[in-house]
Amino acid sequence: MNIENLLRNNIKSIKAYSSARDEYKDASTDMVFIDANENPFQTNVNRYPDPKQSKVKARLSEIKKIPSSQILLGNGSDEVLDLLFRAFCEPNHDSIITLPPTYGMYSVLADLNAISINEVLLDSDFQPKVEKILAIQNEKTKILFLCSPNNPTANSFEASKIENLVSEFKGIVVIDEAYIDFSNTESWLSRLNEFPNLVVTQTLSKAYGLAGIRLGICYASEFIITILNKIKPPYNVNQLTQEKALERLNDLEKVEKEVSIILLEREKLVEALQTITFIETVYNSDANFILAKADDANKRYKQLIKKGIVVRNRTTQPLCKNTLRFSIGTQIENQKLIQTLKQLK
Ligand SMILES: *Cc1c(COP(=O)(O)O)cnc(C)c1O
């Protein structure tokens, strides 16, 4: 499989912007830096941030056992996904495949980039219809988005189905693993080098508790990462974000502890939801949220708002009629949710 053939023509020969810090790299040396039109007075952030985010990548590399040359960081996963569109999808010509119900950003970014969207609904178990997906692909279908664990259904896709898709699909396959740390299924990072068309995205927004700093991560072949690095804005991850990310990545024990609490709370919340009379189905969750089918999602959503609890109403999503999505909160928040649900008439 030749990934270069999938690239847009203008990207094949594109030259990266060369920043001052690209041209003279070693910012730690005792030199006079007057090459970037920065303000010399100290604010702690008066200098441009490291455009390569070397420290954060080195730490991620250590944790995930993936070389830095196969890691790209972005201003949230959303920027990472947008870069993939820009690299591979020719506006007003190419298309992508999404598997609704799923994360809304894939189609928003497709619209933004003037890329048409082929939707293949998940089956009734919220699994991908592999045959159907492979049957509709053509030379213009550049990216297939697999979200596993999937938002909003909370389940993981079967490994054999994902493997089939990654091996047979003729374009790029993006596996969005935003929720992987809440799942027992193995990350596809361990298989990265087997598939030249595989891109795995993760984020610090969920398990790492850093949604506010906006740090998304993309793992792929060195070839793909080199391309994405060329087209990303040079200073796309700001210095405060890099510092905060590093601090958190150096305290994994705390992250793991919080994740284990969330998993425990998820188990309790699933059990409690099953006792609520107007909740018909509580779907299995591999994520930090639970999807449940109610008698009347619109009515229950409004009742909860009146009681001061905001959940996500997913009733308009395909296959999700009358479903509500509950993020796992603190023990106190979850108890409040359950107490409130019990009282609703
Ligand atoms: C929350 C979420 C993300 C995270 O996006 P960021 O831009 O990194 O905050 C990515 N993918 C899915 C499916 C999500 O639900």
The ligand as an ORCA input file, in Angstrom:
! r2SCAN-3c Opt
* xyz 0 1
  C     -14.014     13.863     23.712
  C     -13.610     13.226     22.438
  C     -12.424     13.564     21.819
  C     -11.509     14.562     22.431
  O     -11.351     15.660     21.664
  P     -10.291     16.774     22.132
  O     -10.361     17.726     21.001
  O      -8.957     16.086     22.238
  O     -10.743     17.312     23.438
  C     -12.057     12.907     20.658
  N     -12.838     11.959     20.135
  C     -13.983     11.592     20.708
  C     -14.788     10.507     20.136
  C     -14.417     12.230     21.868
  O     -15.590     11.875     22.418
*
